Structure formats: structure tokens, C-alpha cells
């Protein structure tokens, strides 16, 4: 139809018919915005910026609350809404321009109670808001459906998603939709490999009719075809961040089998500021110096959510197992307490205390340059450490996580090849 023909048709419709037409999602949704056929537990919607992911998630929740045939499953009465932060859940998933409040016609809109973090529909269905910053909040509640948004940016991604799975235990067929711009983080890889996952893709260009022309010409035109554009515009899973200091191909090229003879070995420790379940990990990495003057990464014994005596015991055990000659510990978070905790485990170990005076990126750049020059090797596979290396960009790790394993690696290589300024050694 021409514009005039469409206006004429709409003018002949009554108000109720126009509202129905504007809110009948299957009538104008793209194929990738409707639930896939078949039996699935997770519907993973991978899309670029502005590709319509939020609308897809909100319309799916509306459909399962109403028990619509296109929902791909039975009616749901208890729904979890999980975002990067509670503010994101409210501003994007609930009150956003494509969020839950916007997709419901008058008379069907749920009531939002911010203090209770709860949405209640006229038919009695209830949705609760949760944040990836607090996985423990998902311990206890139970649901028959969930919408998880931007999991590629979640802070405690695996812990939050795991807690959500334990809560999806109501109804005959619990299901969840995950909407995200993909990032090469462990949870994304895990979802893509899971047998119960169905994946749909959406590009920014697919939704061009609903985006500002200036955005399309300046942003899309600038980044189209680049690695960053493939991730942020085409919704592709790009394993290496465009601005990362390391690439997976580079790490594979410097991997070795076996262990050469070492002239010295250090164990580097990057302690967390706190010691609870959601604390940053304690980075613990061992590296040695071979006969050719190269740093060889030997072990990654990092662990998360541990009390000081636990990570100190782990570091001391690695020190003895590798027959190291020094333990290097960053003391920004704990000062002399770090050396004291280690001394309580083994007072004979020499501890070199180092203090970071520059940002993580600035400290990591010289170490990345050593990798590029072939001065560092990996003696084996260190999946979680290498994930951090290939996800470490100008703004840190995806989702604001702390690069604790990488920090320990940087300290170890710096101690072996670059030297540490103003060393303070306890234990000699």
C-alpha cells in the first residue's frame, strides 16, 4: 500500500482495532524476533546495537504472561527479569522505550512497584527484578519463565546464570529468553554449546526503519565490516575484542609443550579487596625464566571468593610445588597485611611487595609487547587466564569484571623481564 492508502485504511478502523493492530506483535515482528520452533530451554537472541533485542524480550514476556500461541510454550505466572544492574532492569527492560510497560496496550499494562522490584499483571502474573551484581538474590525464588538481558556484560555472569537455573523449577516447561550483544565471555560460549539452546541473529541494519538516520550514517558507516562492527552491529560472536592487548592466534603461536630448565621462578599474587562469595578472584600465577631469557608461564592457581588464609595457602603451595625463589604480591588492597597473611602460612618464604602506581592497561602494555616479540611462552593451556587476556581492552574486561588472573600474570612477567621498582622483600 501507499502511505495514503494506509492512512485511509487506518481511518476506517475503530480505536479498539487500531490498538490491536499496533500491539499484535506476530503481525509485524521479523522472523528472528519470534520464538524458534521445536523444544528448547534457552532462546538466545544475539543482535547488534539497536537491532530490536529489547522489544523481542519484552514481547516474549508479554506473550507468555497472556499464554499466546506464539510464545512457544505454556502460560507463565512467575517471571524473573535479570539485567546487568537493577538500574538497567528498570530503565531498559521495564520502563525503556521498547520495554515491558511500552509494549502493553492500555488496560493490560502491569503495575511496577520499584521498592519491591516487582511487576504485577492484571491477570495475576508476577515478575521480579534481579541484578547480575547480586547472584545470591536469586537463591530461593522460583519461576516458570525468565528474561535475561545483556548477559555478555554481566559482572558475575556464571554465578548469576547458575542461580537463575536453580530457580526455573515451576510449571511443566520452564523457559528463558536471553537477549544480548555477544561478547566472547565464558557464559556466551557455554550457552552456544548447550544442547537446549536455540539461537537467532539480528543485525542493526535489520531494524534500520526504526533507527535515527544519523546513527546509521555515522556509526554504522564507520564500523561496518570491522571486528568491532561485526560484534556490535551484526551480532556476531567475535572471539577477540577489537581493542584487546592479546589475540588467541598470538597465544596459540607461543604455546609450548613440556617445561624447559628454569634459572628462576616467581609466583605472583594479586589479592582481592574483600573475601566473600562475590569478591574478585585472587590472581595466583607462576612463571619462570628459561635459558634463552624468555618468561615461561607455568601455572594459574587463581581462585575466587576465598578468605585470606585460603588464597595465601594456595600461593604458598604453588611456591613450593614450582620450587620458586620468590613470591611477588601486590599490596594496594591490603598493605603489609598481605605479607603477614603469607607469613602465617610459611614465614620462611621471601615476599616481594609491589604497589601499583599506574593503571592496569598501562602496566599490561609492556608485557603485551614482550609477547609480541616472542619473549613470553605458555607451557600448557590456561583457559580462564587466556580468556581474560583476549578480553582485556581499554575499558578493562567485559562487564566491568576485575582482571585478577591477568594482573598476577603482569606482575610475574614484569618481575622476570622488566624488573620491579622499589622492591620491598620480607622473609630474607
C-alpha positions as CSV (number, residue, x, y, z in Angstrom):
1,X,0.0,0.0,0.0
2,X,1.0,3.6,-0.5
3,X,1.1,5.9,2.5
4,X,-2.3,7.4,1.5
5,X,-3.9,4.0,1.2
6,X,-2.6,3.0,4.7
7,X,-3.9,6.2,6.2
8,X,-7.2,5.6,4.6
9,X,-7.4,2.1,6.0
10,X,-6.4,3.1,9.5
11,X,-9.0,6.0,9.4
12,X,-11.8,3.5,8.7
13,X,-10.8,1.3,11.8
14,X,-12.2,2.0,15.2
15,X,-10.0,2.8,18.2
16,X,-10.0,-0.8,19.5
17,X,-9.0,-2.2,16.2
18,X,-6.1,0.3,15.8
19,X,-4.8,-0.5,19.3
20,X,-5.0,-4.2,18.4
21,X,-3.2,-3.7,15.1
22,X,-0.4,-1.7,16.8
23,X,0.2,-4.3,19.5
24,X,-0.2,-7.5,17.6
25,X,3.4,-8.5,17.7
26,X,3.3,-11.5,15.3
27,X,1.8,-9.3,12.6
28,X,4.9,-7.1,12.1
29,X,7.8,-8.8,14.0
30,X,10.7,-10.2,12.0
31,X,11.2,-13.9,11.9
32,X,14.2,-13.7,14.2
33,X,12.1,-11.8,16.8
34,X,9.6,-14.7,17.2
35,X,10.4,-17.8,19.3
36,X,12.0,-20.6,17.3
37,X,10.2,-23.9,16.7
38,X,11.0,-27.1,18.5
39,X,11.9,-28.0,22.0
40,X,14.3,-25.5,23.7
41,X,15.2,-24.3,27.2
42,X,17.1,-21.2,26.2
43,X,16.3,-18.9,23.3
44,X,19.5,-16.9,22.7
45,X,18.8,-13.7,20.8
46,X,22.2,-12.4,19.6
47,X,21.9,-9.0,18.0
48,X,23.7,-5.7,17.2
49,X,23.0,-2.4,18.8
50,X,19.5,-1.2,18.1
51,X,18.6,-4.5,16.4
52,X,15.3,-4.9,18.4
53,X,16.6,-7.2,21.1
54,X,14.8,-5.4,24.0
55,X,11.5,-5.4,22.1
56,X,11.9,-9.1,21.4
57,X,12.4,-9.9,25.0
58,X,9.6,-7.7,26.2
59,X,7.1,-9.1,23.7
60,X,8.1,-12.7,24.6
61,X,7.4,-12.0,28.3
62,X,4.0,-10.4,27.4
63,X,3.2,-13.4,25.3
64,X,4.0,-16.0,28.0
65,X,2.1,-14.0,30.6
66,X,-1.0,-14.0,28.3
67,X,-0.5,-17.6,27.2
68,X,-0.3,-16.5,23.5
69,X,0.2,-19.3,20.9
70,X,3.3,-17.6,19.5
71,X,5.0,-17.7,23.0
72,X,6.3,-21.1,22.2
73,X,5.2,-22.7,25.4
74,X,2.6,-22.6,28.2
75,X,1.4,-19.6,30.1
76,X,3.8,-18.3,32.8
77,X,2.8,-16.8,36.2
78,X,6.2,-16.2,37.8
79,X,8.9,-14.5,35.7
80,X,12.5,-13.4,36.6
81,X,13.9,-10.3,34.9
82,X,17.7,-10.2,35.2
83,X,19.9,-7.5,33.9
84,X,23.5,-6.2,34.4
85,X,22.3,-3.9,37.2
86,X,18.9,-3.2,38.8
87,X,19.0,0.2,37.2
88,X,19.3,-1.5,33.8
89,X,16.4,-3.7,34.5
90,X,14.2,-0.7,35.4
91,X,15.5,1.7,32.7
92,X,15.7,-0.7,29.8
93,X,13.7,-3.9,30.4
94,X,10.7,-2.3,32.2
95,X,10.5,1.4,31.6
96,X,12.5,1.6,28.3
97,X,11.1,2.7,25.0
98,X,10.8,-0.9,23.9
99,X,10.4,-2.3,27.4
100,X,7.6,-4.1,29.1
101,X,5.5,-1.0,30.0
102,X,5.7,0.2,26.4
103,X,4.6,-3.0,24.6
104,X,1.4,-3.5,26.6
105,X,-1.8,-1.7,25.4
106,X,-3.9,0.3,27.9
107,X,-5.7,-2.0,30.3
108,X,-3.1,-4.7,30.0
109,X,-0.1,-2.9,31.5
110,X,1.4,-4.4,34.6
111,X,1.9,-2.3,37.7
112,X,5.5,-1.6,38.6
113,X,6.5,-1.3,42.3
114,X,10.1,-0.1,42.4
115,X,10.5,-0.6,46.2
116,X,9.5,-4.3,45.8
117,X,11.3,-4.7,42.4
118,X,8.1,-6.3,41.2
119,X,5.8,-6.2,38.2
120,X,2.2,-7.4,38.7
121,X,-0.2,-8.0,35.7
122,X,-3.9,-7.7,35.8
123,X,-4.2,-11.5,35.4
124,X,-2.1,-12.1,38.5
125,X,1.2,-12.9,36.8
126,X,4.3,-11.5,38.7
127,X,7.8,-10.6,37.5
128,X,10.7,-9.9,39.9
129,X,13.8,-7.8,39.0
130,X,17.3,-9.1,39.7
131,X,20.9,-7.9,39.1
132,X,24.0,-9.8,37.9
133,X,25.8,-7.9,40.7
134,X,24.0,-10.0,43.3
135,X,23.6,-13.7,42.3
136,X,22.6,-14.6,45.8
137,X,19.3,-12.7,45.5
138,X,18.2,-15.4,43.1
139,X,18.6,-18.1,45.7
140,X,15.1,-19.0,47.0
141,X,12.6,-17.5,44.5
142,X,11.2,-19.9,41.8
143,X,9.9,-19.2,38.3
144,X,8.5,-20.7,35.2
145,X,10.0,-18.2,32.8
146,X,12.9,-15.7,32.7
147,X,14.2,-12.9,30.6
148,X,18.0,-12.3,30.9
149,X,19.3,-9.2,29.2
150,X,22.8,-8.3,28.0
151,X,24.5,-11.4,29.6
152,X,27.7,-10.5,27.8
153,X,28.2,-7.6,30.2
154,X,27.1,-9.3,33.4
155,X,29.6,-8.9,36.3
156,X,29.1,-12.3,38.0
157,X,27.8,-13.9,34.8
158,X,28.2,-17.6,35.6
159,X,27.2,-17.4,39.2
160,X,24.1,-15.3,38.3
161,X,23.0,-17.6,35.5
162,X,23.5,-20.7,37.6
163,X,21.4,-19.4,40.4
164,X,18.7,-18.5,37.8
165,X,18.7,-22.1,36.5
166,X,18.1,-23.4,40.0
167,X,15.0,-21.1,40.3
168,X,13.4,-22.2,37.0
169,X,11.5,-25.0,38.5
170,X,7.8,-24.1,38.2
171,X,5.4,-25.3,35.6
172,X,5.6,-28.0,33.0
173,X,8.1,-26.4,30.7
174,X,10.3,-23.6,32.2
175,X,11.9,-21.5,29.6
176,X,14.0,-18.4,29.2
177,X,15.0,-15.8,26.6
178,X,18.5,-14.3,26.6
179,X,18.9,-11.1,24.7
180,X,22.4,-9.7,24.2
181,X,25.0,-8.2,22.0
182,X,27.5,-11.0,22.1
183,X,30.9,-10.9,23.7
184,X,33.5,-13.6,23.9
185,X,33.0,-14.4,27.6
186,X,32.7,-17.9,29.1
187,X,28.9,-17.8,29.7
188,X,28.3,-16.9,26.0
189,X,30.4,-19.9,24.8
190,X,28.6,-22.1,27.3
191,X,25.2,-21.1,26.1
192,X,26.1,-21.6,22.5
193,X,27.2,-25.1,23.2
194,X,24.3,-26.1,25.4
195,X,22.0,-28.7,23.8
196,X,18.8,-26.9,24.9
197,X,19.8,-23.6,23.3
198,X,18.2,-22.2,20.1
199,X,19.9,-19.2,18.6
200,X,18.6,-16.3,16.4
201,X,20.6,-13.5,15.0
202,X,19.7,-9.9,14.3
203,X,21.7,-7.1,12.7
204,X,21.4,-3.4,13.4
205,X,20.6,-3.0,9.7
206,X,17.6,-5.3,10.0
207,X,16.0,-2.6,12.2
208,X,17.1,0.4,10.2
209,X,13.5,1.6,9.8
210,X,13.3,2.4,13.5
211,X,16.7,4.0,13.9
212,X,17.9,7.6,13.5
213,X,19.4,8.3,10.1
214,X,22.4,10.0,11.7
215,X,23.2,6.8,13.7
216,X,23.1,4.7,10.5
217,X,25.4,7.0,8.5
218,X,27.9,7.9,11.2
219,X,28.1,4.8,13.4
220,X,27.1,2.0,11.0
221,X,29.1,3.6,8.2
222,X,32.2,3.9,10.3
223,X,32.3,0.4,11.9
224,X,30.7,-1.8,9.3
225,X,33.0,-4.6,8.3
226,X,35.4,-4.2,11.2
227,X,35.8,-6.7,14.0
228,X,34.0,-4.3,16.4
229,X,31.3,-3.7,13.9
230,X,30.8,-7.5,13.4
231,X,30.2,-7.7,17.2
232,X,28.3,-4.5,17.9
233,X,26.3,-4.2,14.7
234,X,26.0,-7.7,13.2
235,X,25.6,-9.5,16.5
236,X,28.4,-12.0,15.7
237,X,30.4,-13.8,18.4
238,X,33.9,-12.4,17.8
239,X,36.4,-14.3,19.9
240,X,38.9,-11.4,20.2
241,X,37.9,-7.9,21.2
242,X,38.9,-5.4,18.7
243,X,40.9,-3.3,21.3
244,X,42.3,-6.3,23.2
245,X,46.0,-6.3,24.0
246,X,46.2,-10.1,23.1
247,X,44.7,-12.3,20.5
248,X,44.0,-16.0,20.6
249,X,46.1,-16.6,17.5
250,X,49.0,-14.9,19.2
251,X,48.7,-17.0,22.3
252,X,48.4,-20.2,20.3
253,X,51.6,-19.3,18.4
254,X,53.7,-19.0,21.6
255,X,52.3,-22.2,23.3
256,X,54.9,-24.9,24.1
257,X,54.8,-28.5,25.3
258,X,57.0,-29.6,28.1
259,X,58.9,-27.4,30.5
260,X,62.4,-26.1,29.8
261,X,65.0,-25.7,32.6
262,X,64.4,-22.6,34.6
263,X,67.1,-20.3,36.0
264,X,64.5,-18.7,38.4
265,X,60.8,-18.9,39.1
266,X,58.4,-16.5,40.7
267,X,54.8,-16.8,42.0
268,X,52.8,-13.6,41.6
269,X,49.7,-12.8,43.8
270,X,47.0,-10.2,43.2
271,X,44.9,-10.4,46.4
272,X,41.2,-9.3,46.4
273,X,40.0,-6.4,48.5
274,X,37.3,-8.5,50.2
275,X,36.7,-12.2,50.9
276,X,33.1,-13.2,50.2
277,X,31.4,-15.3,47.5
278,X,31.0,-12.4,45.1
279,X,34.5,-11.0,45.6
280,X,37.0,-10.6,42.9
281,X,39.3,-13.6,42.4
282,X,42.7,-13.8,43.9
283,X,45.1,-14.0,40.9
284,X,47.9,-16.5,41.5
285,X,50.3,-17.2,38.6
286,X,53.7,-18.9,38.4
287,X,56.2,-18.1,35.7
288,X,59.9,-18.9,35.2
289,X,62.9,-17.7,33.2
290,X,64.4,-20.2,30.8
291,X,67.9,-20.5,29.4
292,X,67.1,-18.2,26.5
293,X,65.9,-15.3,28.6
294,X,62.2,-15.9,28.0
295,X,59.4,-15.9,30.5
296,X,57.5,-19.2,30.7
297,X,54.0,-19.1,32.2
298,X,53.9,-22.3,34.2
299,X,50.6,-22.3,36.3
300,X,47.5,-20.4,37.1
301,X,46.2,-21.3,40.5
302,X,43.8,-18.3,40.9
303,X,40.7,-18.8,43.0
304,X,37.6,-16.6,43.8
305,X,35.7,-15.8,46.9
306,X,38.3,-17.1,49.3
307,X,39.4,-15.9,52.7
308,X,43.0,-14.5,53.1
309,X,44.3,-17.7,54.7
310,X,42.8,-19.8,51.9
311,X,44.4,-17.8,49.0
312,X,47.7,-17.5,51.0
313,X,47.8,-21.2,51.4
314,X,47.2,-21.7,47.7
315,X,50.0,-19.3,46.8
316,X,52.4,-20.9,49.3
317,X,51.6,-24.4,47.9
318,X,52.3,-23.3,44.4
319,X,55.5,-21.7,45.5
320,X,56.7,-25.0,46.9
321,X,55.4,-27.1,44.0
322,X,57.2,-25.0,41.5
323,X,60.3,-24.6,43.7
324,X,60.1,-20.9,43.2
325,X,62.6,-18.4,44.6
326,X,60.3,-15.5,45.4
327,X,56.7,-14.6,45.8
328,X,55.6,-11.3,44.4
329,X,52.5,-9.8,46.0
330,X,50.6,-6.6,45.1
331,X,49.7,-4.7,48.3
332,X,47.4,-1.9,47.1
333,X,44.4,-3.6,48.6
334,X,45.9,-5.0,51.8
335,X,49.2,-3.3,52.6
336,X,51.6,-5.2,54.9
337,X,48.6,-7.4,55.8
338,X,49.3,-9.4,52.6
339,X,52.8,-10.3,53.6
340,X,51.6,-11.0,57.2
341,X,49.0,-13.5,56.0
342,X,51.5,-15.3,53.8
343,X,54.0,-15.4,56.7
344,X,51.4,-17.0,58.9
345,X,51.3,-19.9,56.4
346,X,55.1,-20.1,55.9
347,X,57.3,-17.4,57.5
348,X,60.4,-18.6,55.5
349,X,59.1,-17.5,52.1
350,X,60.6,-14.3,50.6
351,X,57.8,-12.0,49.7
352,X,58.4,-9.0,47.4
353,X,55.7,-6.5,48.0
354,X,54.8,-4.3,45.0
355,X,52.4,-1.4,44.7
356,X,50.6,-0.4,41.5
357,X,51.0,3.3,40.8
358,X,49.7,3.1,37.2
359,X,46.5,1.9,35.6
360,X,46.1,-1.8,34.6
361,X,46.2,-1.1,30.9
362,X,49.5,0.9,31.2
363,X,51.1,-1.8,33.3
364,X,49.9,-4.5,30.9
365,X,51.1,-2.8,27.7
366,X,54.8,-3.6,28.1
367,X,54.0,-7.2,28.9
368,X,51.9,-7.5,25.8
369,X,54.8,-6.0,23.8
370,X,57.0,-8.8,25.2
371,X,54.5,-11.4,24.0
372,X,54.6,-9.8,20.5
373,X,58.4,-10.0,20.5
374,X,58.3,-13.7,21.4
375,X,59.8,-13.1,24.9
376,X,57.0,-15.0,26.7
377,X,55.7,-18.6,26.3
378,X,52.8,-20.6,27.7
379,X,53.8,-24.0,28.9
380,X,50.3,-25.5,28.6
381,X,46.7,-24.3,28.4
382,X,45.3,-21.7,30.8
383,X,41.8,-21.2,29.7
384,X,40.5,-18.7,32.2
385,X,43.7,-16.6,32.2
386,X,43.7,-16.6,28.4
387,X,40.1,-15.6,28.3
388,X,41.0,-12.5,30.4
389,X,43.9,-11.7,28.2
390,X,41.8,-11.8,25.0
391,X,39.0,-9.8,26.6
392,X,41.2,-7.1,28.1
393,X,40.6,-3.8,26.3
394,X,40.9,-0.1,27.0
395,X,38.0,-0.2,29.4
396,X,39.1,-3.4,31.1
397,X,37.2,-6.7,30.9
398,X,33.7,-7.1,29.6
399,X,31.0,-6.3,32.2
400,X,33.5,-4.5,34.5
401,X,35.0,-7.6,36.0
402,X,38.4,-7.3,37.6
403,X,41.3,-8.9,35.6
404,X,42.8,-10.6,38.6
405,X,44.5,-13.5,36.7
406,X,45.9,-11.1,34.2
407,X,47.1,-8.8,36.9
408,X,49.1,-11.6,38.5
409,X,50.5,-12.6,35.1
410,X,51.6,-9.0,34.5
411,X,53.4,-8.9,37.9
412,X,55.1,-12.2,37.2
413,X,56.4,-11.3,33.8
414,X,57.4,-7.8,35.0
415,X,59.4,-9.3,37.8
416,X,61.2,-11.7,35.4
417,X,61.9,-9.5,32.4
418,X,61.2,-5.8,33.2
419,X,62.2,-5.5,36.9
420,X,60.2,-4.1,39.7
421,X,60.9,-0.6,41.0
422,X,61.4,0.0,44.8
423,X,61.3,-3.7,45.8
424,X,60.5,-4.5,49.4
425,X,61.3,-8.0,50.4
426,X,60.2,-9.7,53.6
427,X,61.4,-13.2,54.6
428,X,65.2,-12.9,54.0
